[in-house]
């Protein structure tokens, strides 16, 4: 029976990785491409017509495959050619495609064997060394999706009029080459400078975008990401529609100076979306991928290469860094950006940690697919009550889970709900910042009381602090920061990191129905048996022990930020070699003002840089889009400035 399961781009890439290229059959590739959900590919972002020739726009490329959007005006056609050792499947996205296949005569020259027209969603395959031609013989524009395994780099092109053939190199129209112009290249180093970005989530992708948009020299960018798709990271890799952004669309632009950029992009996909709406997080992942693709298409003299692997070690000398991967390969780079996102949560400390090796325990974002295996009526304990815990609850809801859900955290608090706000003046606009955290919190509470009397709300006051949070944090002494982390962190985060009112109402309904239970306390022990696991919890402000029998325990606690306790090969390597140094609060790393990492000897690196979550100890507010988008732009400019100085010295 034919498999009718729909595939997204990530699914296709994962399927291709399972099969050695030499073992892949054309029929299998045709089946995958036929099941590919074209809505997942944002093809409209790659459409580009030119009267002089058909246009090939790279949608995705790695060492195994290449996916191209090809745009044909009426009358345009490819040459008659083969694909050598590549397989190819072409699927019609819009218009009518004319496909011609050829066979070689006894003089080894092609003769037309078959010609046929294909409509939208129909496809044609080309086997190894098969000769064919594609054309738009209609009077309407044509758009096709062409999938190659391996990437098509060279083909044999036949000229029927001259009865000769020659090899031709293949280049996509959005894979620009530096023009060989002595006046233009004067002062450029003969060797391409390489910037490696480890991490292809939002922060890494946006650094790459700004490098592509602003570099004017001979630059190679290596974007290293273990996931099949860049631009997602953990935050935007979800496949559940119910996982919404925690910030309205009007505040989620990837560019600080183009506040409506995301909202404008959404209008090209679906009209009627308000700037106050909360859209799916997976849509935001598509948005980031489209930005990266557009920046790549417009870059001249800059090449972006995506590497799907894990960086496990890094060594430096005075001039370069060498990055080693889990596949045994390595690359050299002139500068390296550690674009790490959030690491998985730590396991709660208990006397006997053996349960953490059980199949009944997992971290939500590490293995979200395991939710599907949980029986619908089974009890579940979720560790942590923040945004990740809510993600897990919503995913269970989409799977029609009916069992009891227990959520345990130290304070037993869910994030607060977003509501309408009004602009509010910054509290400390005309007065000195308090140096004591107690004075700071007292004044904020007083301001909230004043705001409510005047018809505003606490959300408006908290929002007014947002642009100044980093300055406030940096004005506090270490002891005051530690006092905040011990006593106030949980309360601050549930008010600062809010969720949409719709999601908050869904949680309230589950609690009112008796399915969802929020518990303040600490886990003391696990006792696993054949039926499940009994979890012992010491309740907050009490000596009482609550025993909960559940089937599964899911860790959704906050990201582990103590780098000394991480089980991460690259982090461990950098710590052991002294190339990085945790900050005094163990929230991140020691980092200079320009994003350069500081080593264990206190020296500022000229090779290693970072942004986002590693800066938490330095800046506190540094993991949201509003902060990372600015950091990415600033860091990219810093890297290009360093490159420019090196060019002058040559």
VEXDO-850865 format. One line per 10 residues: number of its first residue (from 1); their letters; for each residue z, x, y of C-alpha. Coordinates in nm, 2 decimals. Last residue first. Layout:
NUM = A = Z:X:Y; ...
This chain:
650 = XXXXXXXXXX = 0.43:4.79:4.25; 0.72:4.73:4.49; 0.56:4.44:4.66; 0.52:4.26:4.32; 0.89:4.31:4.24; 0.99:4.15:4.57; 0.76:3.85:4.49; 0.92:3.81:4.15; 1.27:3.80:4.30; 1.15:3.54:4.55
640 = XXXXXXXXXX = 0.99:3.34:4.26; 1.32:3.34:4.08; 1.51:3.23:4.38; 1.26:2.95:4.45; 1.30:2.83:4.09; 1.68:2.84:4.13; 1.67:2.63:4.45; 1.44:2.36:4.30; 1.64:2.34:3.98; 1.97:2.33:4.17
630 = XXXXXXXXXX = 1.85:2.04:4.38; 1.74:1.84:4.07; 2.06:1.93:3.90; 2.29:1.78:4.17; 2.13:1.44:4.20; 2.05:1.42:3.83; 2.41:1.45:3.72; 2.58:1.75:3.56; 2.71:1.95:3.86; 3.01:1.79:4.03
620 = XXXXXXXXXX = 3.28:2.04:3.93; 3.12:2.32:4.14; 3.25:2.65:4.00; 3.41:2.53:3.68; 3.12:2.29:3.62; 2.85:2.56:3.67; 2.77:2.59:3.30; 2.68:2.21:3.31; 2.38:2.24:3.54; 2.23:2.57:3.63
610 = XXXXXXXXXX = 2.18:2.92:3.48; 2.05:3.27:3.55; 2.01:3.60:3.35; 1.80:3.89:3.46; 1.94:4.02:3.79; 2.29:3.99:3.66; 2.60:3.99:3.88; 2.86:4.24:3.76; 3.22:4.12:3.69; 3.26:4.35:3.39
600 = XXXXXXXXXX = 3.25:4.04:3.15; 2.91:3.95:3.30; 2.83:3.73:3.60; 2.53:3.49:3.56; 2.29:3.45:3.85; 2.27:3.09:4.00; 2.24:3.22:4.36; 2.61:3.15:4.44; 2.71:3.37:4.15; 2.82:3.22:3.81
590 = XXXXXXXXXX = 3.13:3.26:3.60; 3.08:3.02:3.31; 3.18:2.67:3.21; 3.49:2.45:3.21; 3.73:2.71:3.07; 3.93:2.69:3.40; 3.92:3.07:3.46; 3.54:3.07:3.42; 3.39:3.20:3.09; 3.21:3.53:3.11
580 = XXXXXXXXXX = 2.85:3.60:3.01; 2.66:3.92:2.91; 2.97:4.07:2.74; 2.79:4.14:2.41; 3.03:3.93:2.22; 3.01:3.65:2.47; 2.63:3.65:2.47; 2.61:3.65:2.09; 2.86:3.37:2.06; 2.67:3.16:2.32
570 = XXXXXXXXXX = 2.34:3.23:2.13; 2.48:3.14:1.79; 2.67:2.83:1.90; 3.01:2.74:1.74; 3.18:2.68:2.08; 3.55:2.78:2.12; 3.51:3.06:2.36; 3.26:2.86:2.56; 3.53:2.60:2.65; 3.31:2.32:2.77
560 = XXXXXXXXXX = 3.31:2.09:2.47; 3.13:1.77:2.58; 3.35:1.46:2.61; 3.45:1.26:2.30; 3.21:1.06:2.10; 3.32:1.17:1.76; 3.24:0.90:1.50; 3.48:0.81:1.22; 3.35:0.60:0.93; 3.49:0.35:0.68
550 = XXXXXXXXXX = 3.81:0.25:0.86; 4.17:0.19:0.77; 4.38:0.23:1.09; 4.74:0.34:1.09; 4.93:0.32:1.42; 5.22:0.56:1.46; 5.50:0.46:1.70; 5.66:0.74:1.90; 5.54:0.58:2.22; 5.40:0.67:2.57
540 = XXXXXXXXXX = 5.05:0.68:2.42; 5.01:0.57:2.06; 5.03:0.82:1.79; 4.73:0.76:1.57; 4.70:0.79:1.19; 4.35:0.74:1.05; 4.31:0.60:0.70; 3.97:0.69:0.56; 3.72:0.50:0.34; 3.73:0.32:0.01
530 = XXXXXXXXXX = 3.74:0.62:-0.22; 4.01:0.78:-0.02; 4.04:0.99:0.30; 4.38:1.04:0.48; 4.32:1.16:0.84; 4.60:1.28:1.06; 4.76:1.28:1.41; 4.49:1.12:1.63; 4.61:1.08:1.99; 4.68:0.76:2.19
520 = XXXXXXXXXX = 4.55:0.49:2.41; 4.36:0.23:2.20; 4.06:0.01:2.30; 3.97:-0.26:2.04; 3.63:-0.42:1.99; 3.57:-0.71:1.75; 3.83:-0.94:1.88; 3.59:-1.18:2.06; 3.75:-1.09:2.40; 3.69:-0.72:2.33
510 = XXXXXXXXXX = 3.33:-0.78:2.23; 3.28:-1.00:2.54; 3.43:-0.73:2.77; 3.21:-0.47:2.63; 2.90:-0.68:2.69; 3.03:-0.74:3.05; 3.05:-0.37:3.11; 2.69:-0.33:2.99; 2.56:-0.59:3.23; 2.77:-0.45:3.52
500 = XXXXXXXXXX = 2.59:-0.11:3.48; 2.81:0.18:3.39; 3.03:0.41:3.61; 3.09:0.78:3.62; 3.30:0.82:3.93; 3.57:0.56:3.86; 3.61:0.64:3.49; 3.58:1.01:3.57; 3.86:1.01:3.83; 4.11:0.84:3.61
490 = XXXXXXXXXX = 4.04:1.08:3.32; 4.07:1.39:3.55; 4.39:1.29:3.72; 4.69:1.45:3.54; 4.59:1.77:3.36; 4.25:1.84:3.52; 4.38:1.77:3.87; 4.68:2.00:3.82; 4.44:2.27:3.69; 4.24:2.23:4.01
480 = XXXXXXXXXX = 4.55:2.26:4.22; 4.66:2.58:4.03; 4.31:2.73:4.08; 4.32:2.68:4.46; 4.12:2.39:4.61; 3.85:2.44:4.87; 3.58:2.48:4.60; 3.65:2.13:4.47; 3.62:1.97:4.81; 3.30:2.15:4.88
470 = XXXXXXXXXX = 3.16:2.04:4.55; 3.26:1.68:4.60; 3.10:1.65:4.95; 2.78:1.46:4.86; 2.99:1.23:4.63; 3.28:1.15:4.86; 3.10:0.85:5.02; 3.03:0.71:4.67; 3.40:0.70:4.60; 3.46:0.51:4.92
460 = XXXXXXXXXX = 3.18:0.26:4.85; 3.31:0.20:4.49; 3.66:0.13:4.63; 3.53:-0.18:4.81; 3.42:-0.30:5.16; 3.55:-0.61:5.34; 3.75:-0.43:5.61; 4.08:-0.49:5.42; 3.91:-0.34:5.11; 3.81:-0.03:5.30
450 = XXXXXXXXXX = 4.16:0.02:5.43; 4.30:0.01:5.08; 4.04:0.25:4.96; 4.12:0.48:5.25; 4.48:0.48:5.15; 4.39:0.57:4.79; 4.17:0.85:4.91; 4.45:0.99:5.14; 4.70:0.99:4.85; 4.45:1.16:4.61
440 = XXXXXXXXXX = 4.39:1.44:4.86; 4.76:1.49:4.93; 4.84:1.51:4.56; 4.55:1.75:4.51; 4.69:1.99:4.76; 4.47:2.19:5.00; 4.37:1.88:5.20; 4.03:1.90:5.38; 4.05:1.94:5.75; 3.98:1.64:5.97
430 = XXXXXXXXXX = 3.67:1.48:6.14; 3.44:1.40:5.85; 3.73:1.39:5.60; 3.69:1.03:5.48; 3.31:1.03:5.48; 3.18:0.72:5.64; 3.08:0.43:5.41; 2.74:0.30:5.33; 2.76:-0.04:5.15; 2.81:-0.10:4.78
420 = XXXXXXXXXX = 2.70:-0.36:4.52; 2.88:-0.32:4.19; 2.88:-0.06:3.92; 3.13:-0.11:3.64; 3.43:0.10:3.55; 3.43:0.36:3.26; 3.65:0.26:2.97; 4.01:0.37:2.95; 4.25:0.43:2.66; 4.44:0.72:2.82
410 = XXXXXXXXXX = 4.42:0.98:2.54; 4.12:0.82:2.37; 4.08:0.58:2.08; 3.80:0.32:2.03; 3.83:0.09:1.73; 3.53:-0.11:1.62; 3.58:-0.39:1.37; 3.27:-0.49:1.16; 2.98:-0.70:1.27; 2.70:-0.44:1.33
400 = XXXXXXXXXX = 2.38:-0.61:1.42; 2.19:-0.28:1.45; 2.15:-0.33:1.82; 2.52:-0.38:1.85; 2.58:-0.05:1.67; 2.36:0.13:1.92; 2.56:-0.04:2.20; 2.89:0.08:2.06; 2.75:0.43:2.02; 2.63:0.44:2.38
390 = XXXXXXXXXX = 2.96:0.31:2.50; 3.13:0.60:2.32; 2.89:0.85:2.48; 2.98:0.70:2.83; 3.35:0.75:2.79; 3.61:0.61:2.54; 3.66:0.90:2.31; 3.69:0.91:1.93; 3.52:0.60:1.77; 3.68:0.45:1.47
380 = XXXXXXXXXX = 3.45:0.22:1.26; 3.53:-0.08:1.03; 3.25:-0.17:0.79; 3.08:-0.52:0.81; 2.73:-0.40:0.89; 2.74:-0.12:0.63; 2.68:0.22:0.80; 2.35:0.38:0.69; 2.17:0.30:1.02; 2.44:0.48:1.22
370 = XXXXXXXXXX = 2.35:0.80:1.05; 2.04:0.82:1.27; 2.26:0.92:1.56; 2.31:1.26:1.41; 2.41:1.52:1.68; 2.45:1.25:1.95; 2.72:1.06:1.76; 2.93:1.35:1.61; 3.00:1.29:1.25; 3.27:1.19:1.00
360 = XXXXXXXXXX = 3.25:0.99:0.68; 3.03:1.26:0.52; 3.35:1.47:0.52; 3.37:1.83:0.66; 3.58:1.71:0.95; 3.82:1.57:0.70; 3.94:1.92:0.61; 4.11:1.95:0.96; 4.47:1.93:0.82; 4.73:1.96:1.09
350 = XXXXXXXXXX = 4.51:1.79:1.35; 4.33:1.91:1.66; 4.05:1.68:1.77; 3.71:1.82:1.68; 3.53:1.95:1.99; 3.25:1.75:2.15; 2.88:1.86:2.12; 2.74:2.08:2.40; 2.62:1.93:2.73; 2.30:2.08:2.88
340 = XXXXXXXXXX = 2.20:2.44:2.86; 1.93:2.56:3.09; 2.00:2.93:3.04; 1.73:3.07:3.26; 1.59:3.41:3.16; 1.41:3.67:3.38; 1.16:3.94:3.30; 1.11:3.81:2.95; 1.04:3.95:2.61; 0.98:3.75:2.30
330 = XXXXXXXXXX = 1.12:3.73:1.95; 1.03:3.60:1.60; 1.26:3.56:1.29; 1.23:3.18:1.28; 1.59:3.15:1.42; 1.48:3.31:1.75; 1.55:3.64:1.93; 1.52:3.68:2.31; 1.45:4.02:2.46; 1.56:4.06:2.82
320 = XXXXXXXXXX = 1.39:4.29:3.07; 1.42:4.56:3.33; 1.76:4.74:3.30; 1.80:4.65:2.93; 1.89:4.31:2.79; 1.96:4.16:2.45; 1.96:3.79:2.35; 2.05:3.61:2.03; 2.01:3.27:1.86; 1.72:3.10:2.05
310 = XXXXXXXXXX = 1.63:2.79:1.85; 1.27:2.69:1.81; 0.99:2.48:1.95; 0.82:2.71:2.20; 0.63:2.55:2.49; 0.40:2.78:2.68; 0.33:2.72:3.05; 0.07:2.94:3.22; 0.06:3.01:3.60; -0.25:3.14:3.77
300 = XXXXXXXXXX = -0.33:2.80:3.91; -0.10:2.50:3.84; -0.22:2.15:3.90; -0.23:2.03:3.54; 0.11:2.20:3.46; 0.27:2.01:3.75; 0.12:1.69:3.62; 0.24:1.75:3.27; 0.59:1.83:3.38; 0.61:1.52:3.59
290 = XXXXXXXXXX = 0.48:1.31:3.30; 0.74:1.46:3.07; 1.02:1.38:3.32; 0.90:1.01:3.34; 0.88:0.98:2.96; 1.24:1.09:2.94; 1.33:0.83:3.21; 1.17:0.56:2.99; 1.40:0.68:2.70; 1.70:0.61:2.94
280 = XXXXXXXXXX = 1.61:0.24:2.97; 1.62:0.09:3.31; 1.91:0.00:3.54; 1.79:-0.21:3.83; 1.90:-0.16:4.20; 1.56:-0.01:4.30; 1.41:-0.33:4.17; 1.15:-0.35:3.89; 0.89:-0.62:3.96; 0.59:-0.44:3.85
270 = XXXXXXXXXX = 0.57:-0.24:3.53; 0.40:0.09:3.45; 0.26:0.20:3.79; 0.57:0.05:3.96; 0.79:0.28:3.75; 0.63:0.59:3.91; 0.72:0.45:4.25; 1.08:0.40:4.14; 1.10:0.75:4.01; 0.96:0.90:4.33
260 = XXXXXXXXXX = 1.15:0.68:4.57; 1.39:0.95:4.70; 1.12:1.21:4.75; 1.31:1.49:4.92; 1.56:1.53:4.63; 1.29:1.53:4.36; 1.36:1.40:4.01; 1.42:1.05:4.16; 1.72:0.87:4.00; 1.88:0.70:4.30
250 = XXXXXXXXXX = 1.64:0.40:4.33; 1.65:0.35:3.96; 2.01:0.25:3.96; 2.26:0.50:3.79; 2.41:0.48:3.44; 2.06:0.48:3.28; 2.04:0.23:3.01; 2.08:0.26:2.63; 1.99:-0.09:2.52; 1.63:0.02:2.45
240 = XXXXXXXXXX = 1.75:0.24:2.16; 1.52:0.54:2.09; 1.76:0.79:2.25; 1.63:1.13:2.36; 1.71:1.08:2.73; 2.06:1.23:2.75; 2.04:1.47:2.46; 1.75:1.67:2.61; 1.45:1.46:2.70; 1.21:1.66:2.91
230 = XXXXXXXXXX = 1.07:1.86:2.62; 0.96:1.70:2.29; 1.00:1.83:1.94; 1.36:1.93:1.99; 1.46:2.30:1.96; 1.35:2.38:2.31; 1.22:2.70:2.47; 1.00:2.68:2.78; 0.82:3.01:2.82; 0.66:3.04:3.17
220 = XXXXXXXXXX = 0.40:3.31:3.23; 0.32:3.41:3.59; 0.03:3.58:3.77; 0.12:3.48:4.12; 0.13:3.18:4.36; 0.42:3.00:4.20; 0.52:2.68:4.38; 0.42:2.38:4.16; 0.45:2.56:3.83; 0.78:2.72:3.91
210 = XXXXXXXXXX = 0.91:2.38:4.05; 0.81:2.20:3.73; 0.96:2.47:3.50; 1.29:2.45:3.68; 1.26:2.07:3.63; 1.20:2.10:3.26; 1.50:2.33:3.21; 1.74:2.09:3.40; 1.61:1.77:3.24; 1.60:1.90:2.88
200 = XXXXXXXXXX = 1.39:2.19:2.77; 1.66:2.45:2.71; 1.61:2.82:2.72; 1.38:2.89:3.01; 1.19:3.22:2.98; 1.03:3.37:3.29; 0.75:3.61:3.22; 0.56:3.83:3.47; 0.20:3.88:3.37; 0.10:4.25:3.35
190 = XXXXXXXXXX = -0.15:4.38:3.61; 0.11:4.33:3.88; -0.03:4.14:4.18; -0.08:4.34:4.51; -0.44:4.23:4.54; -0.52:3.94:4.32; -0.69:3.72:4.58; -0.90:3.99:4.73; -0.99:4.12:4.38; -1.10:3.77:4.27
180 = XXXXXXXXXX = -1.09:3.70:3.90; -0.98:3.34:3.93; -0.65:3.27:3.75; -0.72:3.03:3.47; -0.64:2.66:3.48; -0.52:2.47:3.17; -0.55:2.12:3.31; -0.92:2.12:3.24; -0.86:2.22:2.88; -1.02:2.54:2.76
170 = XXXXXXXXXX = -1.24:2.60:2.45; -1.41:2.93:2.38; -1.77:2.90:2.26; -1.94:3.07:1.97; -2.32:3.06:1.97; -2.60:2.86:1.81; -2.98:2.87:1.80; -3.27:2.63:1.76; -3.36:2.65:2.13; -3.39:2.27:2.17
160 = XXXXXXXXXX = -3.12:2.20:1.91; -2.86:2.41:2.08; -2.56:2.43:1.84; -2.20:2.52:1.95; -1.96:2.70:1.71; -1.60:2.64:1.82; -1.31:2.84:1.96; -0.96:2.75:2.07; -0.89:2.41:1.90; -0.52:2.39:1.84
150 = XXXXXXXXXX = -0.45:2.36:1.46; -0.46:2.07:1.38; -0.63:1.88:1.66; -0.56:1.53:1.79; -0.81:1.38:2.04; -0.71:1.07:2.24; -1.01:0.90:2.39; -1.10:0.75:2.73; -1.44:0.60:2.81; -1.58:0.48:3.15
140 = XXXXXXXXXX = -1.84:0.20:3.13; -2.22:0.20:3.11; -2.22:0.29:2.74; -2.36:0.61:2.57; -2.03:0.79:2.60; -2.07:1.08:2.36; -1.90:1.27:2.07; -2.09:1.52:1.86; -2.03:1.64:1.50; -2.04:1.94:1.26
130 = XXXXXXXXXX = -1.78:1.96:0.98; -1.62:2.30:0.95; -1.29:2.15:0.84; -1.29:1.77:0.85; -1.37:1.56:1.15; -1.21:1.22:1.17; -1.31:0.90:1.36; -1.09:0.64:1.51; -1.08:0.28:1.62; -0.80:0.18:1.87
120 = XXXXXXXXXX = -1.05:0.06:2.13; -1.41:0.04:2.01; -1.62:0.28:1.80; -2.00:0.32:1.79; -2.18:0.48:1.50; -2.43:0.76:1.43; -2.48:0.93:1.09; -2.66:1.22:0.93; -2.83:1.39:1.23; -2.97:1.73:1.12
110 = XXXXXXXXXX = -2.80:2.06:1.20; -2.94:2.40:1.13; -2.87:2.62:0.83; -3.24:2.67:0.75; -3.20:2.45:0.44; -3.07:2.18:0.66; -2.71:2.16:0.79; -2.55:1.82:0.81; -2.46:1.63:1.13; -2.21:1.36:1.24
100 = XXXXXXXXXX = -2.26:1.15:1.56; -1.98:0.94:1.72; -2.05:0.71:2.01; -1.73:0.60:2.18; -1.69:0.26:2.35; -1.42:0.20:2.62; -1.04:0.25:2.62; -0.80:0.44:2.40; -1.05:0.54:2.13; -0.90:0.76:1.86
90 = XXXXXXXXXX = -1.03:1.11:1.77; -0.90:1.29:1.46; -0.96:1.66:1.42; -0.89:1.92:1.16; -0.93:2.29:1.26; -1.06:2.59:1.06; -1.40:2.59:1.23; -1.42:2.29:1.46; -1.80:2.23:1.46; -2.03:2.17:1.75
80 = XXXXXXXXXX = -2.30:1.95:1.89; -2.22:1.96:2.26; -1.99:1.70:2.40; -2.12:1.40:2.58; -2.14:1.24:2.93; -2.38:0.95:2.99; -2.12:0.71:3.13; -1.80:0.89:3.24; -1.58:1.05:2.97; -1.21:1.12:2.99
70 = XXXXXXXXXX = -1.05:1.32:2.71; -0.67:1.31:2.65; -0.58:1.60:2.43; -0.32:1.65:2.16; -0.29:2.00:2.01; -0.13:2.10:1.69; 0.06:2.35:1.49; 0.14:2.64:1.74; 0.24:2.39:2.01; 0.04:2.16:2.24
60 = XXXXXXXXXX = 0.10:1.82:2.40; -0.09:1.60:2.66; -0.35:1.86:2.75; -0.63:1.70:2.97; -0.99:1.74:2.87; -1.24:1.61:3.13; -1.60:1.51:3.07; -1.85:1.69:3.29; -2.00:1.71:3.64; -1.90:1.35:3.75
50 = XXXXXXXXXX = -1.53:1.42:3.70; -1.28:1.17:3.56; -0.90:1.22:3.53; -0.66:1.01:3.32; -0.35:1.21:3.22; -0.08:0.98:3.37; -0.25:0.68:3.21; -0.18:0.83:2.87; 0.19:0.78:2.90; 0.23:0.88:2.54
40 = XXXXXXXXXX = 0.47:0.62:2.41; 0.23:0.33:2.48; -0.02:0.50:2.25; 0.21:0.41:1.95; 0.06:0.64:1.68; -0.01:0.45:1.35; -0.38:0.53:1.35; -0.30:0.89:1.44; -0.07:0.92:1.13; -0.32:0.76:0.89
30 = XXXXXXXXXX = -0.61:0.98:1.02; -0.39:1.29:0.97; -0.33:1.19:0.61; -0.69:1.12:0.54; -0.79:1.46:0.69; -0.57:1.64:0.45; -0.29:1.89:0.54; -0.23:2.17:0.30; -0.37:2.45:0.52; -0.16:2.33:0.81
20 = XXXXXXXXXX = 0.17:2.35:0.60; 0.32:2.00:0.60; 0.67:1.91:0.73; 0.60:2.02:1.09; 0.31:1.77:1.12; 0.55:1.49:1.03; 0.79:1.60:1.30; 0.51:1.62:1.56; 0.40:1.27:1.47; 0.75:1.13:1.49
10 = XXXXXXXXXX = 0.81:1.28:1.83; 0.49:1.13:1.96; 0.59:0.78:1.84; 0.50:0.64:1.51; 0.46:0.28:1.41; 0.52:0.20:1.04; 0.21:0.04:0.88; 0.21:0.25:0.56; -0.09:0.13:0.35; 0.00:0.00:0.00
